[in-house]
Amino acid sequence: MPVLEYKCPNCGGGLELNPANQKMKCPFCLSEFEQAEIERLFAEQEKNKFNTDGAEEEEKARKDAEFTGSTNIYRCQSCGAEIMADETTAATFCLYCHNPVVLSARCSGDLRPSRLIPFMTTKDQATSNYQAWCGKKWFVPKEFKAVTTAEKISGVYIPFWLADCTVNGRVHAEGKKIRTWTSGNYRYTEERIFDVNRQADGVFHGIPADGSSKAEDGLMDALEPFDYSNLKEFSMNYLSGFIAEKYDVDRKDVFPRIKARVDENTEALIRNSMQYDRVNILDKNIVIEKTDWEYVMMPVWFLTYKFNDKDYYFAMNGETGKVTGILPLSKKKLFWASCLVGMIGFILGVIGGGIFL
């Protein structure tokens, strides 16, 4: 499988994207380069390499790509190690020399995203937010709060489908206007009932749904919203230094999630147009007439933690810093807490009984 490794022009180290300034940074000599400059240098190197090696090298590359494409193996061009890659992985690290690698064949053709939002927060920020998020939660296992656990946080580009939906909605409802007043010793209530029909046409832009079976849907939904004004045209160099996943959930499979969100929001918009004290929906028909799709990648700082044979997750929006997750609970801490509460209750009971006597 063809791989891309962006090398530092100064020392040959693997370049990584620096979220702070959106430049390519070498962790060895600390040199920084503009992305356009690295793209230009890389393109020239590839052109020269192709012209030098000729047809023989091209044929060898074709056979290598055919082999590694079927076996999911890539070769690190820094240390020569052969690493087994998951079939959905588009960018990763060499486990031996930690050199960032982009599996270019998995970001081409239909698998190539049109745009992405680059990481705008750093790993230090993700680690700090993680520790603040779980640090004050008393019943969380101490291992989950440990610095060594926080250091396992990884930056992952998650595949997302964005849907633009043209919608027609019709709602039949019962509306009530209620008026109350007092006269003398009596309180009166007047309730007027109206037959209400509403129809609306509209367009929803950029409804997101993740396209990864590995990502928990509720967790990804909780990271919203993403600011689409930061979407950039897709370029391989944004992936360098991060893990990236290609989609393995097709748009037809995420459509039910999109439809559910469209239905909910369309009904809410129509309901808000009904100026009544109470509204009871009797019937509704919401139809998506047209859907335009875009395949993009979103940045997420991610951590998986296994506790008592169950997986727990921490995730942070790599653009905004919004945090969410599922925390494990320590049964030992819960036990001692219940004992403490029981003991305090017993002592208070004894003291109260003594005072009463």
C-alpha positions as CSV (number, residue, x, y, z in Angstrom):
1,M,0.0,0.0,0.0
2,P,1.4,3.4,-0.9
3,V,2.3,5.5,2.1
4,L,3.2,9.1,2.6
5,E,5.8,10.3,5.1
6,Y,6.5,14.0,5.2
7,K,10.2,14.4,6.0
8,C,11.9,17.4,7.5
9,P,14.1,19.0,4.8
10,N,16.7,19.8,7.5
11,C,17.2,16.6,9.5
12,G,14.9,13.9,7.8
13,G,12.7,13.5,10.8
14,G,8.9,12.9,10.4
15,L,6.9,16.1,10.3
16,E,3.7,16.6,12.3
17,L,1.0,19.2,12.1
18,N,1.2,21.8,14.9
19,P,-2.4,22.7,15.8
20,A,-1.3,25.9,17.4
21,N,-0.1,27.6,14.2
22,Q,-1.2,25.1,11.5
23,K,2.5,24.6,10.4
24,M,4.4,21.4,9.9
25,K,6.8,20.9,12.8
26,C,9.8,18.5,13.2
27,P,9.9,17.1,16.8
28,F,13.7,16.5,16.4
29,C,15.2,19.7,15.2
30,L,12.1,21.8,16.0
31,S,12.0,23.4,12.5
32,E,8.6,24.6,11.3
33,F,7.4,24.9,7.7
34,E,4.4,26.2,5.9
35,Q,2.1,23.4,4.6
36,A,2.3,24.8,1.1
37,E,6.1,24.7,1.2
38,I,6.1,21.0,2.3
39,E,3.5,20.0,-0.3
40,R,5.7,21.6,-3.0
41,L,8.9,19.9,-1.8
42,F,7.1,16.6,-1.5
43,A,5.7,16.9,-5.0
44,E,9.1,17.6,-6.5
45,Q,10.7,14.7,-4.7
46,E,8.0,12.3,-5.9
47,K,8.4,13.6,-9.5
48,N,12.1,13.1,-9.4
49,K,11.8,9.7,-7.9
50,F,9.4,8.6,-10.6
51,N,11.6,9.9,-13.4
52,T,14.6,8.2,-12.0
53,D,13.2,4.8,-11.2
54,G,11.2,4.5,-14.5
55,A,8.9,1.7,-15.6
56,E,10.6,-1.0,-13.5
57,E,10.0,0.9,-10.3
58,E,6.4,1.6,-11.3
59,E,5.7,-2.0,-11.9
60,K,7.3,-3.0,-8.6
61,A,5.2,-0.3,-6.8
62,R,2.0,-1.7,-8.5
63,K,2.8,-5.2,-7.3
64,D,3.7,-4.0,-3.8
65,A,0.4,-2.0,-3.6
66,E,-1.6,-5.0,-4.8
67,F,0.0,-7.2,-2.1
68,T,-0.2,-4.8,0.8
69,G,-3.6,-3.7,-0.2
70,S,-5.0,-7.2,0.3
71,T,-3.0,-8.0,3.4
72,N,-3.3,-4.5,5.1
73,I,0.5,-4.3,5.7
74,Y,2.6,-1.1,5.2
75,R,6.3,-0.6,5.5
76,C,7.7,2.3,7.5
77,Q,10.1,4.1,5.3
78,S,12.1,5.4,8.3
79,C,13.0,2.1,10.1
80,G,11.8,-0.5,7.6
81,A,9.3,-2.2,10.0
82,E,6.3,-3.9,8.5
83,I,3.1,-3.1,10.5
84,M,-0.3,-4.6,10.3
85,A,-2.9,-1.8,9.8
86,D,-6.6,-2.0,10.5
87,E,-8.5,-1.9,7.2
88,T,-10.2,1.5,8.2
89,T,-6.9,3.2,9.3
90,A,-5.9,6.1,7.1
91,A,-3.1,7.6,9.2
92,T,-1.1,6.2,12.1
93,F,2.3,5.9,13.8
94,C,5.1,3.3,13.3
95,L,5.0,1.5,16.6
96,Y,8.8,1.1,16.6
97,C,10.2,4.5,15.6
98,H,7.0,6.5,16.2
99,N,7.2,8.1,12.8
100,P,3.9,9.4,11.5
101,V,2.6,7.6,8.4
102,V,-0.3,8.4,6.1
103,L,-1.8,5.5,4.1
104,S,-2.5,7.5,1.0
105,A,-4.5,4.8,-0.9
106,R,-7.1,5.0,1.8
107,C,-7.7,8.6,1.2
108,S,-8.1,8.5,-2.5
109,G,-11.0,8.1,-4.9
110,D,-14.4,7.7,-3.2
111,L,-12.5,7.4,0.1
112,R,-11.0,10.9,-0.2
113,P,-12.8,13.4,2.0
114,S,-13.6,16.7,0.3
115,R,-12.8,18.8,3.4
116,L,-11.7,18.6,7.0
117,I,-11.4,20.7,10.1
118,P,-7.8,20.7,11.3
119,F,-6.9,20.2,14.9
120,M,-6.9,23.5,16.7
121,T,-6.2,22.3,20.2
122,T,-3.0,20.6,21.4
123,K,-2.5,17.3,23.2
124,D,-1.4,19.3,26.3
125,Q,-4.8,21.0,26.2
126,A,-6.6,17.7,25.8
127,T,-4.6,16.2,28.7
128,S,-5.4,19.2,31.0
129,N,-9.1,19.1,30.1
130,Y,-9.2,15.4,30.7
131,Q,-7.7,15.7,34.2
132,A,-10.0,18.6,35.1
133,W,-13.0,16.6,33.8
134,C,-12.5,13.5,35.9
135,G,-10.3,14.9,38.7
136,K,-13.1,16.1,41.0
137,K,-15.3,13.0,40.5
138,W,-14.7,11.1,43.7
139,F,-16.1,7.7,42.7
140,V,-13.8,7.4,39.6
141,P,-11.0,4.8,39.9
142,K,-7.6,6.5,40.7
143,E,-6.1,4.6,37.7
144,F,-8.5,6.5,35.4
145,K,-7.2,9.8,36.8
146,A,-3.5,8.9,36.5
147,V,-1.2,10.9,34.4
148,T,-0.1,7.8,32.6
149,T,-3.7,7.2,31.5
150,A,-4.0,10.8,30.3
151,E,-0.9,10.4,28.2
152,K,-2.6,7.7,26.1
153,I,-5.0,10.3,24.6
154,S,-4.6,10.3,20.8
155,G,-5.7,12.8,18.1
156,V,-8.0,11.1,15.7
157,Y,-9.7,12.4,12.6
158,I,-13.2,10.8,12.6
159,P,-15.0,10.4,9.3
160,F,-18.3,12.3,9.1
161,W,-21.1,12.6,6.6
162,L,-22.7,16.1,6.3
163,A,-26.2,16.2,4.8
164,D,-28.0,19.1,3.2
165,C,-31.7,18.2,3.3
166,T,-34.6,19.8,1.4
167,V,-37.7,19.1,3.5
168,N,-41.5,19.4,3.3
169,G,-43.4,19.1,6.6
170,R,-47.1,19.0,7.4
171,V,-48.5,19.0,10.9
172,H,-52.1,18.6,12.2
173,A,-52.5,19.7,15.8
174,E,-54.9,20.7,18.5
175,G,-54.2,24.1,19.9
176,K,-55.6,25.5,23.2
177,K,-55.8,29.0,24.5
178,I,-56.5,29.2,28.2
179,R,-57.6,32.2,30.2
180,T,-58.3,32.4,33.9
181,W,-59.8,35.1,36.1
182,T,-61.3,35.6,39.5
183,S,-64.7,37.2,40.3
184,G,-65.8,37.4,43.8
185,N,-65.2,34.1,45.6
186,Y,-65.0,32.2,42.3
187,R,-62.1,31.5,39.9
188,Y,-63.0,30.9,36.3
189,T,-61.1,29.1,33.5
190,E,-61.9,29.5,29.8
191,E,-60.4,27.0,27.4
192,R,-60.8,27.5,23.7
193,I,-59.8,24.7,21.3
194,F,-58.5,25.3,17.7
195,D,-57.9,22.9,14.8
196,V,-54.5,23.8,13.6
197,N,-52.8,22.9,10.3
198,R,-49.3,23.9,9.3
199,Q,-47.1,23.2,6.3
200,A,-43.5,24.3,5.8
201,D,-40.8,23.9,3.2
202,G,-37.1,24.3,4.3
203,V,-33.5,23.3,3.9
204,F,-31.3,22.0,6.7
205,H,-27.5,22.5,6.0
206,G,-24.7,20.3,7.3
207,I,-26.5,17.8,9.5
208,P,-23.6,15.6,10.8
209,A,-23.4,11.9,11.4
210,D,-20.2,10.0,12.0
211,G,-19.2,7.4,9.5
212,S,-17.2,5.1,11.8
213,S,-18.5,1.9,13.3
214,K,-15.8,2.2,16.0
215,A,-17.0,5.6,17.2
216,E,-19.9,5.6,19.7
217,D,-22.7,7.6,18.0
218,G,-23.9,9.3,21.2
219,L,-20.4,10.3,22.1
220,M,-19.8,11.9,18.7
221,D,-23.2,13.7,18.9
222,A,-22.2,15.1,22.3
223,L,-19.1,16.8,20.8
224,E,-21.2,19.0,18.5
225,P,-21.4,21.6,17.3
226,F,-18.4,21.9,14.9
227,D,-17.8,25.3,13.4
228,Y,-18.0,24.7,9.6
229,S,-16.3,28.0,8.8
230,N,-13.1,26.3,9.7
231,L,-13.5,23.5,7.1
232,K,-10.4,23.3,4.8
233,E,-9.9,21.6,1.5
234,F,-8.6,18.2,2.2
235,S,-4.8,17.7,2.2
236,M,-2.7,14.8,3.3
237,N,-0.4,16.9,5.4
238,Y,-3.2,17.7,7.9
239,L,-3.2,14.0,8.8
240,S,0.6,13.8,9.6
241,G,1.1,13.2,13.4
242,F,-2.5,12.1,14.0
243,I,-4.5,8.9,13.6
244,A,-7.2,9.0,10.9
245,E,-10.0,6.6,10.1
246,K,-11.7,6.2,6.7
247,Y,-15.5,5.7,6.8
248,D,-16.9,2.2,7.1
249,V,-20.5,3.2,7.6
250,D,-22.0,4.3,4.3
251,R,-24.3,7.3,3.9
252,K,-27.3,5.1,3.3
253,D,-26.6,3.5,6.7
254,V,-26.5,6.9,8.5
255,F,-29.6,8.2,6.8
256,P,-32.0,7.0,9.5
257,R,-30.0,9.1,12.0
258,I,-30.2,12.1,9.7
259,K,-33.9,11.5,9.1
260,A,-34.6,11.4,12.9
261,R,-32.9,14.7,13.4
262,V,-34.7,16.3,10.5
263,D,-38.0,15.1,11.8
264,E,-37.3,16.4,15.3
265,N,-36.2,19.8,14.2
266,T,-38.9,20.3,11.5
267,E,-41.6,19.5,14.1
268,A,-40.0,21.9,16.6
269,L,-39.9,24.7,14.0
270,I,-43.5,24.2,13.0
271,R,-44.6,23.8,16.7
272,N,-42.9,27.1,17.5
273,S,-45.1,28.8,14.8
274,M,-48.2,27.9,16.8
275,Q,-49.0,30.6,19.2
276,Y,-51.1,28.6,21.7
277,D,-50.8,27.9,25.4
278,R,-50.9,24.2,24.7
279,V,-50.3,22.2,21.5
280,N,-51.1,18.5,21.0
281,I,-49.8,17.0,17.8
282,L,-52.4,14.8,16.2
283,D,-50.7,13.9,12.9
284,K,-47.5,14.8,11.1
285,N,-45.9,14.0,7.7
286,I,-42.3,15.1,7.2
287,V,-40.7,14.2,3.9
288,I,-37.1,14.6,2.9
289,E,-37.3,15.5,-0.8
290,K,-33.6,15.8,-1.6
291,T,-30.3,15.1,0.2
292,D,-26.9,16.3,-0.9
293,W,-23.9,14.6,0.9
294,E,-20.4,15.6,1.7
295,Y,-17.7,13.4,3.2
296,V,-15.5,15.2,5.7
297,M,-13.2,14.5,8.7
298,M,-13.5,16.1,12.1
299,P,-10.8,16.3,14.8
300,V,-11.3,14.5,18.1
301,W,-8.9,13.8,21.0
302,F,-9.9,10.3,22.1
303,L,-9.1,7.9,24.9
304,T,-10.4,4.4,25.5
305,Y,-10.1,2.9,29.0
306,K,-11.0,-0.7,30.0
307,F,-12.2,-1.3,33.5
308,N,-13.7,-4.6,34.8
309,D,-13.9,-5.9,31.2
310,K,-15.9,-2.9,30.0
311,D,-14.8,0.0,27.8
312,Y,-15.1,3.6,28.9
313,Y,-14.4,6.7,26.8
314,F,-13.2,10.2,26.9
315,A,-13.5,12.5,23.9
316,M,-12.7,16.2,23.3
317,N,-13.6,18.2,20.3
318,G,-10.3,19.0,18.6
319,E,-11.6,22.3,17.3
320,T,-13.6,23.8,20.2
321,G,-12.3,21.9,23.3
322,K,-15.7,20.6,24.3
323,V,-15.4,17.5,26.5
324,T,-17.7,14.5,26.9
325,G,-17.2,10.8,28.0
326,I,-18.4,7.8,29.9
327,L,-16.8,7.4,33.3
328,P,-16.1,4.1,35.2
329,L,-17.2,3.9,38.9
330,S,-15.0,2.3,41.5
331,K,-17.1,-0.3,43.5
332,K,-14.5,-0.1,46.3
333,K,-15.1,3.7,46.7
334,L,-18.8,3.3,46.5
335,F,-18.7,0.6,49.2
336,W,-16.6,2.7,51.6
337,A,-18.8,5.8,50.9
338,S,-22.0,3.9,51.7
339,C,-20.3,2.6,54.9
340,L,-19.4,6.1,55.9
341,V,-22.9,7.4,55.2
342,G,-24.3,4.5,57.2
343,M,-21.9,5.2,60.1
344,I,-22.8,8.9,60.2
345,G,-26.5,8.1,60.1
346,F,-26.0,5.7,63.0
347,I,-24.0,8.2,65.1
348,L,-26.6,10.9,64.5
349,G,-29.3,8.5,65.5
350,V,-27.6,7.7,68.7
351,I,-26.9,11.3,69.5
352,G,-30.5,12.2,68.7
353,G,-31.8,9.4,70.9
354,G,-29.6,10.5,73.8
355,I,-30.9,14.1,73.5
356,F,-34.5,12.8,73.4
357,L,-33.9,10.8,76.6
